[in-house]
């Protein structure tokens, strides 16, 4: 089962967020699940304008679907 399909079918807590890392060609390189966003921001070395945005489940699905179509074209 692909990660995208898993995101669409599985149930997740509303508090869970994800960060997305990109490679040099703006393709998704890595997705990390963040269980406690408040702790992530407190300990994150990327602060201020360099902070990586946290995405909810629906936003992550859109990002991965866009990346999939971009890679297939």
PDB file of N, CA, C, O and CB in Angstrom:
ATOM      1  N   UNK A   1       0.839  -1.169   0.000  1.00  0.00           N
ATOM      2  CA  UNK A   1       0.000   0.000   0.000  1.00  0.00           C
ATOM      3  C   UNK A   1       0.891   1.241   0.000  1.00  0.00           C
ATOM      4  O   UNK A   1       1.829   1.344   0.790  1.00  0.00           O
ATOM      5  CB  UNK A   1      -0.958  -0.007   1.213  1.00  0.00           C
ATOM      6  N   UNK A   2       0.590   2.161  -0.877  1.00  0.00           N
ATOM      7  CA  UNK A   2       1.378   3.386  -0.945  1.00  0.00           C
ATOM      8  C   UNK A   2       1.041   4.297   0.231  1.00  0.00           C
ATOM      9  O   UNK A   2      -0.016   4.177   0.852  1.00  0.00           O
ATOM     10  CB  UNK A   2       1.131   4.115  -2.279  1.00  0.00           C
ATOM     11  N   UNK A   3       1.951   5.195   0.516  1.00  0.00           N
ATOM     12  CA  UNK A   3       1.753   6.126   1.617  1.00  0.00           C
ATOM     13  C   UNK A   3       0.547   7.021   1.354  1.00  0.00           C
ATOM     14  O   UNK A   3      -0.204   7.343   2.275  1.00  0.00           O
ATOM     15  CB  UNK A   3       3.009   6.976   1.834  1.00  0.00           C
ATOM     16  N   UNK A   4       0.362   7.419   0.107  1.00  0.00           N
ATOM     17  CA  UNK A   4      -0.766   8.269  -0.258  1.00  0.00           C
ATOM     18  C   UNK A   4      -2.087   7.537  -0.019  1.00  0.00           C
ATOM     19  O   UNK A   4      -3.024   8.111   0.535  1.00  0.00           O
ATOM     20  CB  UNK A   4      -0.655   8.710  -1.731  1.00  0.00           C
ATOM     21  N   UNK A   5      -2.161   6.295  -0.426  1.00  0.00           N
ATOM     22  CA  UNK A   5      -3.368   5.502  -0.218  1.00  0.00           C
ATOM     23  C   UNK A   5      -3.619   5.290   1.275  1.00  0.00           C
ATOM     24  O   UNK A   5      -4.764   5.339   1.727  1.00  0.00           O
ATOM     25  CB  UNK A   5      -3.252   4.146  -0.940  1.00  0.00           C
ATOM     26  N   UNK A   6      -2.567   5.058   2.028  1.00  0.00           N
ATOM     27  CA  UNK A   6      -2.690   4.902   3.475  1.00  0.00           C
ATOM     28  C   UNK A   6      -3.257   6.174   4.111  1.00  0.00           C
ATOM     29  O   UNK A   6      -4.118   6.093   4.987  1.00  0.00           O
ATOM     30  CB  UNK A   6      -1.322   4.558   4.097  1.00  0.00           C
ATOM     31  N   UNK A   7      -2.789   7.331   3.684  1.00  0.00           N
ATOM     32  CA  UNK A   7      -3.298   8.600   4.213  1.00  0.00           C
ATOM     33  C   UNK A   7      -4.777   8.778   3.926  1.00  0.00           C
ATOM     34  O   UNK A   7      -5.519   9.298   4.760  1.00  0.00           O
ATOM     35  CB  UNK A   7      -2.521   9.765   3.629  1.00  0.00           C
ATOM     36  N   UNK A   8      -5.203   8.352   2.760  1.00  0.00           N
ATOM     37  CA  UNK A   8      -6.599   8.518   2.375  1.00  0.00           C
ATOM     38  C   UNK A   8      -7.525   7.582   3.149  1.00  0.00           C
ATOM     39  O   UNK A   8      -8.655   7.960   3.459  1.00  0.00           O
ATOM     40  CB  UNK A   8      -6.756   8.281   0.888  1.00  0.00           C
ATOM     41  N   UNK A   9      -7.071   6.378   3.465  1.00  0.00           N
ATOM     42  CA  UNK A   9      -7.948   5.374   4.068  1.00  0.00           C
ATOM     43  C   UNK A   9      -7.877   5.303   5.591  1.00  0.00           C
ATOM     44  O   UNK A   9      -8.890   5.034   6.236  1.00  0.00           O
ATOM     45  CB  UNK A   9      -7.619   4.040   3.509  1.00  0.00           C
ATOM     46  N   UNK A  10      -6.719   5.533   6.171  1.00  0.00           N
ATOM     47  CA  UNK A  10      -6.548   5.361   7.622  1.00  0.00           C
ATOM     48  C   UNK A  10      -7.140   6.537   8.385  1.00  0.00           C
ATOM     49  O   UNK A  10      -7.309   7.631   7.847  1.00  0.00           O
ATOM     50  CB  UNK A  10      -5.061   5.202   7.977  1.00  0.00           C
ATOM     51  N   UNK A  11      -7.446   6.285   9.640  1.00  0.00           N
ATOM     52  CA  UNK A  11      -7.946   7.345  10.517  1.00  0.00           C
ATOM     53  C   UNK A  11      -6.780   7.875  11.334  1.00  0.00           C
ATOM     54  O   UNK A  11      -5.998   7.107  11.895  1.00  0.00           O
ATOM     55  CB  UNK A  11      -9.094   6.825  11.449  1.00  0.00           C
ATOM     56  N   UNK A  12      -6.674   9.179  11.394  1.00  0.00           N
ATOM     57  CA  UNK A  12      -5.613   9.845  12.140  1.00  0.00           C
ATOM     58  C   UNK A  12      -6.234  10.842  13.107  1.00  0.00           C
ATOM     59  O   UNK A  12      -7.333  11.345  12.875  1.00  0.00           O
ATOM     60  CB  UNK A  12      -4.617  10.552  11.182  1.00  0.00           C
ATOM     61  N   UNK A  13      -5.535  11.117  14.172  1.00  0.00           N
ATOM     62  CA  UNK A  13      -5.947  12.156  15.098  1.00  0.00           C
ATOM     63  C   UNK A  13      -5.876  13.507  14.384  1.00  0.00           C
ATOM     64  O   UNK A  13      -5.037  13.714  13.507  1.00  0.00           O
ATOM     65  CB  UNK A  13      -5.058  12.149  16.378  1.00  0.00           C
ATOM     66  N   UNK A  14      -6.756  14.407  14.766  1.00  0.00           N
ATOM     67  CA  UNK A  14      -6.747  15.750  14.160  1.00  0.00           C
ATOM     68  C   UNK A  14      -5.534  16.561  14.576  1.00  0.00           C
ATOM     69  O   UNK A  14      -5.218  17.568  13.942  1.00  0.00           O
ATOM     70  CB  UNK A  14      -8.010  16.505  14.538  1.00  0.00           C
ATOM     71  N   UNK A  15      -4.838  16.135  15.645  1.00  0.00           N
ATOM     72  CA  UNK A  15      -3.677  16.870  16.141  1.00  0.00           C
ATOM     73  C   UNK A  15      -2.394  16.550  15.379  1.00  0.00           C
ATOM     74  O   UNK A  15      -1.421  17.297  15.476  1.00  0.00           O
ATOM     75  CB  UNK A  15      -3.476  16.574  17.602  1.00  0.00           C
ATOM     76  N   UNK A  16      -2.377  15.471  14.635  1.00  0.00           N
ATOM     77  CA  UNK A  16      -1.155  15.054  13.940  1.00  0.00           C
ATOM     78  C   UNK A  16      -0.910  15.950  12.730  1.00  0.00           C
ATOM     79  O   UNK A  16      -1.829  16.273  11.977  1.00  0.00           O
ATOM     80  CB  UNK A  16      -1.250  13.572  13.503  1.00  0.00           C
ATOM     81  N   UNK A  17       0.343  16.339  12.564  1.00  0.00           N
ATOM     82  CA  UNK A  17       0.759  17.158  11.424  1.00  0.00           C
ATOM     83  C   UNK A  17       1.966  16.522  10.779  1.00  0.00           C
ATOM     84  O   UNK A  17       2.606  15.646  11.361  1.00  0.00           O
ATOM     85  CB  UNK A  17       1.073  18.613  11.857  1.00  0.00           C
ATOM     86  N   UNK A  18       2.278  16.967   9.568  1.00  0.00           N
ATOM     87  CA  UNK A  18       3.419  16.451   8.821  1.00  0.00           C
ATOM     88  C   UNK A  18       4.241  17.601   8.287  1.00  0.00           C
ATOM     89  O   UNK A  18       3.721  18.681   8.010  1.00  0.00           O
ATOM     90  CB  UNK A  18       2.961  15.540   7.674  1.00  0.00           C
ATOM     91  N   UNK A  19       5.548  17.354   8.144  1.00  0.00           N
ATOM     92  CA  UNK A  19       6.412  18.284   7.426  1.00  0.00           C
ATOM     93  C   UNK A  19       6.872  17.567   6.160  1.00  0.00           C
ATOM     94  O   UNK A  19       6.991  16.342   6.129  1.00  0.00           O
ATOM     95  CB  UNK A  19       7.641  18.756   8.314  1.00  0.00           C
ATOM     96  N   UNK A  20       7.124  18.340   5.137  1.00  0.00           N
ATOM     97  CA  UNK A  20       7.547  17.795   3.848  1.00  0.00           C
ATOM     98  C   UNK A  20       8.896  18.402   3.503  1.00  0.00           C
ATOM     99  O   UNK A  20       9.077  19.619   3.551  1.00  0.00           O
ATOM    100  CB  UNK A  20       6.493  18.084   2.725  1.00  0.00           C
ATOM    101  N   UNK A  21       9.839  17.538   3.155  1.00  0.00           N
ATOM    102  CA  UNK A  21      11.156  17.993   2.705  1.00  0.00           C
ATOM    103  C   UNK A  21      11.240  17.761   1.203  1.00  0.00           C
ATOM    104  O   UNK A  21      10.761  16.751   0.688  1.00  0.00           O
ATOM    105  CB  UNK A  21      12.319  17.247   3.461  1.00  0.00           C
ATOM    106  N   UNK A  22      11.857  18.713   0.511  1.00  0.00           N
ATOM    107  CA  UNK A  22      11.965  18.648  -0.950  1.00  0.00           C
ATOM    108  C   UNK A  22      13.425  18.520  -1.357  1.00  0.00           C
ATOM    109  O   UNK A  22      14.328  18.943  -0.634  1.00  0.00           O
ATOM    110  CB  UNK A  22      11.330  19.899  -1.608  1.00  0.00           C
ATOM    111  N   UNK A  23      13.641  17.925  -2.534  1.00  0.00           N
ATOM    112  CA  UNK A  23      14.997  17.857  -3.069  1.00  0.00           C
ATOM    113  C   UNK A  23      15.262  19.105  -3.900  1.00  0.00           C
ATOM    114  O   UNK A  23      14.446  20.027  -3.908  1.00  0.00           O
ATOM    115  CB  UNK A  23      15.201  16.569  -3.922  1.00  0.00           C
ATOM    116  N   UNK A  24      16.384  19.146  -4.591  1.00  0.00           N
ATOM    117  CA  UNK A  24      16.779  20.337  -5.363  1.00  0.00           C
ATOM    118  C   UNK A  24      15.859  20.612  -6.543  1.00  0.00           C
ATOM    119  O   UNK A  24      15.799  21.743  -7.025  1.00  0.00           O
ATOM    120  CB  UNK A  24      18.196  20.179  -5.865  1.00  0.00           C
ATOM    121  N   UNK A  25      15.143  19.598  -7.014  1.00  0.00           N
ATOM    122  CA  UNK A  25      14.234  19.781  -8.153  1.00  0.00           C
ATOM    123  C   UNK A  25      12.793  19.970  -7.703  1.00  0.00           C
ATOM    124  O   UNK A  25      11.872  19.821  -8.507  1.00  0.00           O
ATOM    125  CB  UNK A  25      14.324  18.588  -9.095  1.00  0.00           C
ATOM    126  N   UNK A  26      12.583  20.298  -6.433  1.00  0.00           N
ATOM    127  CA  UNK A  26      11.254  20.527  -5.838  1.00  0.00           C
ATOM    128  C   UNK A  26      10.346  19.316  -5.889  1.00  0.00           C
ATOM    129  O   UNK A  26       9.127  19.453  -5.992  1.00  0.00           O
ATOM    130  CB  UNK A  26      10.577  21.667  -6.531  1.00  0.00           C
ATOM    131  N   UNK A  27      10.926  18.142  -5.818  1.00  0.00           N
ATOM    132  CA  UNK A  27      10.133  16.922  -5.669  1.00  0.00           C
ATOM    133  C   UNK A  27      10.179  16.510  -4.205  1.00  0.00           C
ATOM    134  O   UNK A  27      11.154  16.773  -3.501  1.00  0.00           O
ATOM    135  CB  UNK A  27      10.662  15.771  -6.600  1.00  0.00           C
ATOM    136  N   UNK A  28       9.118  15.867  -3.766  1.00  0.00           N
ATOM    137  CA  UNK A  28       9.053  15.435  -2.373  1.00  0.00           C
ATOM    138  C   UNK A  28      10.135  14.400  -2.113  1.00  0.00           C
ATOM    139  O   UNK A  28      10.216  13.375  -2.790  1.00  0.00           O
ATOM    140  CB  UNK A  28       7.655  14.861  -2.034  1.00  0.00           C
ATOM    141  N   UNK A  29      10.958  14.688  -1.127  1.00  0.00           N
ATOM    142  CA  UNK A  29      12.052  13.796  -0.771  1.00  0.00           C
ATOM    143  C   UNK A  29      11.707  12.994   0.480  1.00  0.00           C
ATOM    144  O   UNK A  29      12.052  11.817   0.585  1.00  0.00           O
ATOM    145  CB  UNK A  29      13.344  14.592  -0.555  1.00  0.00           C
ATOM    146  N   UNK A  30      11.030  13.632   1.420  1.00  0.00           N
ATOM    147  CA  UNK A  30      10.774  12.998   2.707  1.00  0.00           C
ATOM    148  C   UNK A  30       9.540  13.610   3.352  1.00  0.00           C
ATOM    149  O   UNK A  30       9.284  14.808   3.225  1.00  0.00           O
ATOM    150  CB  UNK A  30      11.994  13.136   3.636  1.00  0.00           C
ATOM    151  N   UNK A  31       8.783  12.772   4.042  1.00  0.00           N
ATOM    152  CA  UNK A  31       7.632  13.211   4.821  1.00  0.00           C
ATOM    153  C   UNK A  31       7.840  12.719   6.243  1.00  0.00           C
ATOM    154  O   UNK A  31       8.130  11.544   6.468  1.00  0.00           O
ATOM    155  CB  UNK A  31       6.279  12.678   4.219  1.00  0.00           C
ATOM    156  N   UNK A  32       7.691  13.624   7.198  1.00  0.00           N
ATOM    157  CA  UNK A  32       7.838  13.249   8.607  1.00  0.00           C
ATOM    158  C   UNK A  32       6.551  13.569   9.344  1.00  0.00           C
ATOM    159  O   UNK A  32       5.975  14.646   9.196  1.00  0.00           O
ATOM    160  CB  UNK A  32       9.040  13.983   9.263  1.00  0.00           C
ATOM    161  N   UNK A  33       6.118  12.610  10.136  1.00  0.00           N
ATOM    162  CA  UNK A  33       4.918  12.796  10.931  1.00  0.00           C
ATOM    163  C   UNK A  33       5.296  13.419  12.261  1.00  0.00           C
ATOM    164  O   UNK A  33       6.225  12.962  12.927  1.00  0.00           O
ATOM    165  CB  UNK A  33       4.175  11.460  11.139  1.00  0.00           C
ATOM    166  N   UNK A  34       4.568  14.473  12.651  1.00  0.00           N
ATOM    167  CA  UNK A  34       4.807  15.181  13.893  1.00  0.00           C
ATOM    168  C   UNK A  34       3.606  14.945  14.805  1.00  0.00           C
ATOM    169  O   UNK A  34       2.489  15.357  14.492  1.00  0.00           O
ATOM    170  CB  UNK A  34       5.044  16.707  13.642  1.00  0.00           C
ATOM    171  N   UNK A  35       3.843  14.283  15.929  1.00  0.00           N
ATOM    172  CA  UNK A  35       2.754  13.941  16.842  1.00  0.00           C
ATOM    173  C   UNK A  35       2.345  15.106  17.729  1.00  0.00           C
ATOM    174  O   UNK A  35       1.161  15.281  18.020  1.00  0.00           O
ATOM    175  CB  UNK A  35       3.154  12.772  17.701  1.00  0.00           C
ATOM    176  N   UNK A  36       3.310  15.899  18.158  1.00  0.00           N
ATOM    177  CA  UNK A  36       3.015  17.022  19.057  1.00  0.00           C
ATOM    178  C   UNK A  36       3.613  18.294  18.463  1.00  0.00           C
ATOM    179  O   UNK A  36       4.776  18.609  18.713  1.00  0.00           O
ATOM    180  CB  UNK A  36       3.578  16.761  20.499  1.00  0.00           C
ATOM    181  N   UNK A  37       2.817  19.028  17.673  1.00  0.00           N
ATOM    182  CA  UNK A  37       3.337  20.233  17.014  1.00  0.00           C
ATOM    183  C   UNK A  37       3.939  21.259  17.978  1.00  0.00           C
ATOM    184  O   UNK A  37       4.913  21.927  17.630  1.00  0.00           O
ATOM    185  CB  UNK A  37       2.236  20.886  16.230  1.00  0.00           C
ATOM    186  N   UNK A  38       3.383  21.393  19.166  1.00  0.00           N
ATOM    187  CA  UNK A  38       3.927  22.381  20.110  1.00  0.00           C
ATOM    188  C   UNK A  38       5.352  22.028  20.518  1.00  0.00           C
ATOM    189  O   UNK A  38       6.192  22.920  20.641  1.00  0.00           O
ATOM    190  CB  UNK A  38       3.038  22.478  21.358  1.00  0.00           C
ATOM    191  N   UNK A  39       5.640  20.755  20.728  1.00  0.00           N
ATOM    192  CA  UNK A  39       7.002  20.327  21.054  1.00  0.00           C
ATOM    193  C   UNK A  39       7.931  20.486  19.856  1.00  0.00           C
ATOM    194  O   UNK A  39       9.101  20.833  20.015  1.00  0.00           O
ATOM    195  CB  UNK A  39       7.005  18.869  21.529  1.00  0.00           C
ATOM    196  N   UNK A  40       7.416  20.236  18.669  1.00  0.00           N
ATOM    197  CA  UNK A  40       8.224  20.377  17.454  1.00  0.00           C
ATOM    198  C   UNK A  40       8.697  21.815  17.302  1.00  0.00           C
ATOM    199  O   UNK A  40       9.873  22.057  17.034  1.00  0.00           O
ATOM    200  CB  UNK A  40       7.423  19.942  16.208  1.00  0.00           C
ATOM    201  N   UNK A  41       7.793  22.764  17.470  1.00  0.00           N
ATOM    202  CA  UNK A  41       8.182  24.165  17.320  1.00  0.00           C
ATOM    203  C   UNK A  41       9.147  24.602  18.411  1.00  0.00           C
ATOM    204  O   UNK A  41      10.030  25.422  18.162  1.00  0.00           O
ATOM    205  CB  UNK A  41       6.952  25.056  17.333  1.00  0.00           C
ATOM    206  N   UNK A  42       8.991  24.071  19.607  1.00  0.00           N
ATOM    207  CA  UNK A  42       9.881  24.456  20.704  1.00  0.00           C
ATOM    208  C   UNK A  42      11.308  23.961  20.472  1.00  0.00           C
ATOM    209  O   UNK A  42      12.265  24.641  20.843  1.00  0.00           O
ATOM    210  CB  UNK A  42       9.350  23.909  22.030  1.00  0.00           C
ATOM    211  N   UNK A  43      11.458  22.796  19.868  1.00  0.00           N
ATOM    212  CA  UNK A  43      12.773  22.180  19.676  1.00  0.00           C
ATOM    213  C   UNK A  43      13.330  22.335  18.257  1.00  0.00           C
ATOM    214  O   UNK A  43      14.452  21.908  17.986  1.00  0.00           O
ATOM    215  CB  UNK A  43      12.691  20.721  20.017  1.00  0.00           C
ATOM    216  N   UNK A  44      12.570  22.929  17.366  1.00  0.00           N
ATOM    217  CA  UNK A  44      12.943  23.007  15.958  1.00  0.00           C
ATOM    218  C   UNK A  44      14.075  23.999  15.727  1.00  0.00           C
ATOM    219  O   UNK A  44      14.032  25.124  16.225  1.00  0.00           O
ATOM    220  CB  UNK A  44      11.738  23.394  15.118  1.00  0.00           C
ATOM    221  N   UNK A  45      15.080  23.585  14.977  1.00  0.00           N
ATOM    222  CA  UNK A  45      16.177  24.493  14.655  1.00  0.00           C
ATOM    223  C   UNK A  45      15.804  25.461  13.534  1.00  0.00           C
ATOM    224  O   UNK A  45      16.451  26.497  13.376  1.00  0.00           O
ATOM    225  CB  UNK A  45      17.413  23.700  14.262  1.00  0.00           C
ATOM    226  N   UNK A  46      14.773  25.140  12.758  1.00  0.00           N
ATOM    227  CA  UNK A  46      14.286  26.019  11.687  1.00  0.00           C
ATOM    228  C   UNK A  46      13.202  26.911  12.282  1.00  0.00           C
ATOM    229  O   UNK A  46      12.044  26.507  12.381  1.00  0.00           O
ATOM    230  CB  UNK A  46      13.733  25.192  10.455  1.00  0.00           C
ATOM    231  N   UNK A  47      13.574  28.098  12.669  1.00  0.00           N
ATOM    232  CA  UNK A  47      12.605  29.003  13.290  1.00  0.00           C
ATOM    233  C   UNK A  47      12.454  30.263  12.455  1.00  0.00           C
ATOM    234  O   UNK A  47      13.268  30.553  11.578  1.00  0.00           O
ATOM    235  CB  UNK A  47      13.032  29.361  14.725  1.00  0.00           C
ATOM    236  N   UNK A  48      11.397  31.000  12.746  1.00  0.00           N
ATOM    237  CA  UNK A  48      11.156  32.248  12.037  1.00  0.00           C
ATOM    238  C   UNK A  48      10.727  31.996  10.601  1.00  0.00           C
ATOM    239  O   UNK A  48       9.910  31.114  10.336  1.00  0.00           O
ATOM    240  CB  UNK A  48      12.400  33.118  12.062  1.00  0.00           C
ATOM    241  N   UNK A  49      11.277  32.770   9.679  1.00  0.00           N
ATOM    242  CA  UNK A  49      10.861  32.636   8.280  1.00  0.00           C
ATOM    243  C   UNK A  49      11.392  31.357   7.631  1.00  0.00           C
ATOM    244  O   UNK A  49      10.904  30.962   6.573  1.00  0.00           O
ATOM    245  CB  UNK A  49      11.328  33.842   7.485  1.00  0.00           C
ATOM    246  N   UNK A  50      12.382  30.704   8.244  1.00  0.00           N
ATOM    247  CA  UNK A  50      12.917  29.448   7.707  1.00  0.00           C
ATOM    248  C   UNK A  50      12.184  28.218   8.228  1.00  0.00           C
ATOM    249  O   UNK A  50      12.543  27.093   7.881  1.00  0.00           O
ATOM    250  CB  UNK A  50      14.384  29.333   8.041  1.00  0.00           C
ATOM    251  N   UNK A  51      11.164  28.417   9.052  1.00  0.00           N
ATOM    252  CA  UNK A  51      10.433  27.286   9.629  1.00  0.00           C
ATOM    253  C   UNK A  51       9.693  26.516   8.536  1.00  0.00           C
ATOM    254  O   UNK A  51       9.090  27.097   7.633  1.00  0.00           O
ATOM    255  CB  UNK A  51       9.438  27.775  10.705  1.00  0.00           C
ATOM    256  N   UNK A  52       9.761  25.223   8.646  1.00  0.00           N
ATOM    257  CA  UNK A  52       9.007  24.389   7.711  1.00  0.00           C
ATOM    258  C   UNK A  52       7.555  24.379   8.156  1.00  0.00           C
ATOM    259  O   UNK A  52       7.271  24.205   9.341  1.00  0.00           O
ATOM    260  CB  UNK A  52       9.586  22.934   7.639  1.00  0.00           C
ATOM    261  N   UNK A  53       6.633  24.565   7.218  1.00  0.00           N
ATOM    262  CA  UNK A  53       5.217  24.573   7.604  1.00  0.00           C
ATOM    263  C   UNK A  53       4.742  23.176   7.977  1.00  0.00           C
ATOM    264  O   UNK A  53       5.185  22.180   7.404  1.00  0.00           O
ATOM    265  CB  UNK A  53       4.354  25.134   6.467  1.00  0.00           C
ATOM    266  N   UNK A  54       3.846  23.119   8.934  1.00  0.00           N
ATOM    267  CA  UNK A  54       3.213  21.866   9.309  1.00  0.00           C
ATOM    268  C   UNK A  54       1.917  21.735   8.510  1.00  0.00           C
ATOM    269  O   UNK A  54       1.148  22.688   8.392  1.00  0.00           O
ATOM    270  CB  UNK A  54       2.942  21.802  10.852  1.00  0.00           C
ATOM    271  N   UNK A  55       1.693  20.561   7.972  1.00  0.00           N
ATOM    272  CA  UNK A  55       0.522  20.318   7.134  1.00  0.00           C
ATOM    273  C   UNK A  55      -0.419  19.336   7.811  1.00  0.00           C
ATOM    274  O   UNK A  55       0.023  18.386   8.457  1.00  0.00           O
ATOM    275  CB  UNK A  55       0.941  19.789   5.755  1.00  0.00           C
ATOM    276  N   UNK A  56      -1.719  19.566   7.662  1.00  0.00           N
ATOM    277  CA  UNK A  56      -2.667  18.583   8.149  1.00  0.00           C
ATOM    278  C   UNK A  56      -2.816  17.482   7.097  1.00  0.00           C
ATOM    279  O   UNK A  56      -2.190  17.546   6.039  1.00  0.00           O
ATOM    280  CB  UNK A  56      -4.041  19.244   8.471  1.00  0.00           C
ATOM    281  N   UNK A  57      -3.619  16.501   7.378  1.00  0.00           N
ATOM    282  CA  UNK A  57      -3.746  15.331   6.500  1.00  0.00           C
ATOM    283  C   UNK A  57      -4.210  15.720   5.092  1.00  0.00           C
ATOM    284  O   UNK A  57      -3.643  15.258   4.102  1.00  0.00           O
ATOM    285  CB  UNK A  57      -4.726  14.322   7.109  1.00  0.00           C
ATOM    286  N   UNK A  58      -5.232  16.561   5.004  1.00  0.00           N
ATOM    287  CA  UNK A  58      -5.766  16.934   3.690  1.00  0.00           C
ATOM    288  C   UNK A  58      -4.745  17.707   2.859  1.00  0.00           C
ATOM    289  O   UNK A  58      -4.633  17.488   1.653  1.00  0.00           O
ATOM    290  CB  UNK A  58      -7.033  17.768   3.855  1.00  0.00           C
ATOM    291  N   UNK A  59      -4.012  18.594   3.488  1.00  0.00           N
ATOM    292  CA  UNK A  59      -2.981  19.352   2.767  1.00  0.00           C
ATOM    293  C   UNK A  59      -1.868  18.431   2.283  1.00  0.00           C
ATOM    294  O   UNK A  59      -1.366  18.589   1.171  1.00  0.00           O
ATOM    295  CB  UNK A  59      -2.397  20.458   3.664  1.00  0.00           C
ATOM    296  N   UNK A  60      -1.481  17.464   3.122  1.00  0.00           N
ATOM    297  CA  UNK A  60      -0.433  16.523   2.722  1.00  0.00           C
ATOM    298  C   UNK A  60      -0.884  15.666   1.549  1.00  0.00           C
ATOM    299  O   UNK A  60      -0.093  15.394   0.647  1.00  0.00           O
ATOM    300  CB  UNK A  60      -0.037  15.629   3.900  1.00  0.00           C
ATOM    301  N   UNK A  61      -2.126  15.243   1.545  1.00  0.00           N
ATOM    302  CA  UNK A  61      -2.655  14.460   0.422  1.00  0.00           C
ATOM    303  C   UNK A  61      -2.563  15.274  -0.870  1.00  0.00           C
ATOM    304  O   UNK A  61      -2.161  14.744  -1.905  1.00  0.00           O
ATOM    305  CB  UNK A  61      -4.128  14.034   0.692  1.00  0.00           C
ATOM    306  N   UNK A  62      -2.925  16.537  -0.817  1.00  0.00           N
ATOM    307  CA  UNK A  62      -2.848  17.400  -2.005  1.00  0.00           C
ATOM    308  C   UNK A  62      -1.407  17.553  -2.482  1.00  0.00           C
ATOM    309  O   UNK A  62      -1.139  17.507  -3.683  1.00  0.00           O
ATOM    310  CB  UNK A  62      -3.450  18.784  -1.705  1.00  0.00           C
ATOM    311  N   UNK A  63      -0.481  17.735  -1.545  1.00  0.00           N
ATOM    312  CA  UNK A  63       0.935  17.876  -1.903  1.00  0.00           C
ATOM    313  C   UNK A  63       1.441  16.612  -2.590  1.00  0.00           C
ATOM    314  O   UNK A  63       2.109  16.689  -3.622  1.00  0.00           O
ATOM    315  CB  UNK A  63       1.785  18.178  -0.650  1.00  0.00           C
ATOM    316  N   UNK A  64       1.126  15.447  -2.022  1.00  0.00           N
ATOM    317  CA  UNK A  64       1.603  14.188  -2.591  1.00  0.00           C
ATOM    318  C   UNK A  64       0.949  13.878  -3.936  1.00  0.00           C
ATOM    319  O   UNK A  64       1.604  13.340  -4.828  1.00  0.00           O
ATOM    320  CB  UNK A  64       1.343  13.050  -1.622  1.00  0.00           C
ATOM    321  N   UNK A  65      -0.330  14.210  -4.091  1.00  0.00           N
ATOM    322  CA  UNK A  65      -0.989  14.008  -5.387  1.00  0.00           C
ATOM    323  C   UNK A  65      -0.389  14.907  -6.453  1.00  0.00           C
ATOM    324  O   UNK A  65      -0.175  14.472  -7.585  1.00  0.00           O
ATOM    325  CB  UNK A  65      -2.492  14.269  -5.273  1.00  0.00           C
ATOM    326  N   UNK A  66      -0.115  16.162  -6.101  1.00  0.00           N
ATOM    327  CA  UNK A  66       0.517  17.077  -7.054  1.00  0.00           C
ATOM    328  C   UNK A  66       1.916  16.587  -7.436  1.00  0.00           C
ATOM    329  O   UNK A  66       2.290  16.624  -8.608  1.00  0.00           O
ATOM    330  CB  UNK A  66       0.595  18.497  -6.463  1.00  0.00           C
ATOM    331  N   UNK A  67       2.682  16.132  -6.452  1.00  0.00           N
ATOM    332  CA  UNK A  67       4.024  15.626  -6.715  1.00  0.00           C
ATOM    333  C   UNK A  67       3.963  14.396  -7.621  1.00  0.00           C
ATOM    334  O   UNK A  67       4.804  14.231  -8.504  1.00  0.00           O
ATOM    335  CB  UNK A  67       4.742  15.285  -5.395  1.00  0.00           C
ATOM    336  N   UNK A  68       2.978  13.543  -7.406  1.00  0.00           N
ATOM    337  CA  UNK A  68       2.827  12.337  -8.220  1.00  0.00           C
ATOM    338  C   UNK A  68       2.515  12.692  -9.671  1.00  0.00           C
ATOM    339  O   UNK A  68       3.082  12.098 -10.588  1.00  0.00           O
ATOM    340  CB  UNK A  68       1.722  11.440  -7.647  1.00  0.00           C
ATOM    341  N   UNK A  69       1.621  13.651  -9.888  1.00  0.00           N
ATOM    342  CA  UNK A  69       1.282  14.049 -11.266  1.00  0.00           C
ATOM    343  C   UNK A  69       2.450  14.769 -11.921  1.00  0.00           C
ATOM    344  O   UNK A  69       2.678  14.618 -13.121  1.00  0.00           O
ATOM    345  CB  UNK A  69       0.032  14.953 -11.281  1.00  0.00           C
ATOM    346  N   UNK A  70       3.193  15.553 -11.140  1.00  0.00           N
ATOM    347  CA  UNK A  70       4.355  16.275 -11.670  1.00  0.00           C
ATOM    348  C   UNK A  70       5.442  15.291 -12.111  1.00  0.00           C
ATOM    349  O   UNK A  70       6.107  15.506 -13.124  1.00  0.00           O
ATOM    350  CB  UNK A  70       4.917  17.255 -10.609  1.00  0.00           C
ATOM    351  N   UNK A  71       5.614  14.219 -11.348  1.00  0.00           N
ATOM    352  CA  UNK A  71       6.642  13.231 -11.669  1.00  0.00           C
ATOM    353  C   UNK A  71       6.251  12.351 -12.833  1.00  0.00           C
ATOM    354  O   UNK A  71       7.122  11.823 -13.524  1.00  0.00           O
ATOM    355  CB  UNK A  71       6.932  12.374 -10.470  1.00  0.00           C
ATOM    356  N   UNK A  72       4.960  12.181 -13.067  1.00  0.00           N
ATOM    357  CA  UNK A  72       4.504  11.327 -14.158  1.00  0.00           C
ATOM    358  C   UNK A  72       4.443  12.050 -15.502  1.00  0.00           C
ATOM    359  O   UNK A  72       4.314  11.414 -16.548  1.00  0.00           O
ATOM    360  CB  UNK A  72       3.150  10.768 -13.828  1.00  0.00           C
ATOM    361  N   UNK A  73       4.534  13.355 -15.472  1.00  0.00           N
ATOM    362  CA  UNK A  73       4.427  14.093 -16.750  1.00  0.00           C
ATOM    363  C   UNK A  73       5.787  14.351 -17.372  1.00  0.00           C
ATOM    364  O   UNK A  73       5.872  14.956 -18.441  1.00  0.00           O
ATOM    365  CB  UNK A  73       3.707  15.423 -16.540  1.00  0.00           C
TER     366      UNK A  73
END
